[in-house]
Amino acid sequence: MGTKAKLLLLLPPLVLGLVSFVVVRTQQGEGATLVARQQQAEALTPARVAAVVRVAPDPGTGKPGRSAVCVPLGSGELHNPWRCTISYSSGRAIQYTVTLDASGAFTGEDEIVHYRGTTTTGPGSVHGCCVVIP
C-alpha cells in the first residue's frame, strides 16, 4: 500500500474528528448559558400570581380587579393551592382557591364573596393565563 493510499484512509477520520471537535466546542457555551438562565429565573412569588389573578372580572360589573393578594397554601414547585382575594371597585372582595398548572394557566374555585357586610359562597370560578413559571 502506497503513501497516497494510506493518506486517503487516514484523512476522512481526521476530518471527521476535527469537525466533531469544532461542533462540540461551539455548543459548549450554550449549556452554560441555559444553566445560568435557570439559576437567574425569578421565583414564583405571591405578587406574580396576584398580578395575573387580579384581572379576573367582577361578576357584577365585568371590570377587572383593583388589587389582589395571594398566599400559597401548599408546597412543591407551584405551591398549589393558593388563596387569592381580589378587591373590586364595586366594593366586592372575592376569595378563590387558585390552582396553577405547569403552563402558568390558573383556575380559581370555591368562591367566597364579601360585599356590603355580608359573606356568601357560590359556584363562581375564574380562570386565565399566564403566571410566569420559573
N, C-alpha and C positions, 0 to 999 in steps of 0.2 A: 504494500500500500504506500503510495507516494505522499509527499508532504502536502500536496494540494488536496488530496482525498481526506487526509487527517484533519486538515483545516476546515473542510466542508462538514465533517462530522462534529467537530467541536464548536463551530460558530453558532448554530441555532440554539443550543443550550445556553451558551454565554449571553447571547442577545436576549433570550427569554429571562434569564436571571437578572440581567441589567434592567430590563423593562419592569419586571416584578418589583425590584428594589425601589425604583423610582415611584411606582404606583403606591407602594406601601408607605414610603416616606411622605408623599404628598397627602395621603389620607390620615396620617398620624395626628396632625393638629386638629382635625375635625372632632375626634373623640374627646380631646381635652376641652375643646370649646363646648361640646354638649354637656360634659360634666360640670363645667363652670356655670353654664346657664341653669342647670338643675340646682346647683348649690345656691345660686343667687335668686331663684324663684321666690316670689313673695308668698308668705304663708297665707293660708286660708284663715281670715280673721272675721270676727263678728261684723265689723264695719263693712267689709267687702260683701258679705251676704246681705246685710241690711240695705246697702246701696242698690242692689238688684231687686230685692223683695219690695222695697218701698214703692216702686212704680205700679204695684198691683192696684187696680181701680177700686174706688169706693163703691160698694154695691148700691148705694143710694144715688150718687151723683155721677159715677163713672170717671171721676177725676183721680189722678194718681195721688198717692200718699204724700203728706207734707214731710214726714220723717218716719224712721223705723229703727227699732232696736232689736237685735237678735242675740240670743245666748245659746251656745252649744250645750246640748244635754247628753251627748254621747262622746265616745272616744273613737279612735281609729282615724284614718286619713281624712274622712269627710265630716267627722264629728256629729253624725246623724244620731237622733233628730235634733233640730234646732227649735227653739221657742222664739217666734218673732212677733212683735207688736208693731202694727202700722197705725200711725196717727194721721187722720184726715182733716182737711179744713172744715168739714161739716160738723166736726166735734166727735165723730166716731173714733174709737180706738179698737182695732180688731186684732186679736191674737190668733196665730195659726201655729200648728206643729208642722214645721217645714222639713222636708227630706230632699237632699241633693243627690243627683246621680253623677257618675264619673264624667259626663259630658258638660256638667255645670248647670243643667236644667234643674228646676226645682218644682216641687208640688207642696202646697200648704193645705192642710185639712184640719178638722176639729176646731172649727171657727167659734171663737168666744167674742161677742160684741159688747163693748161698753159704750153706752150712748145715753146722755141726759139722765145720769144717775141710775140707770138700770143695766143689768147684765143678762144677756141671753146667749144661748148656744144655738148653733144652727148647722145645717148641712153644707154651708158655703165652703168653697175651696178656691185657691188661687194656683196658678202655675205660670211659669215663664222660663226665660233663659237669658243670660248665661252668666253664672258666677264663674270667675276665673279660678280654675282648679290648678294649683301648682304641680 
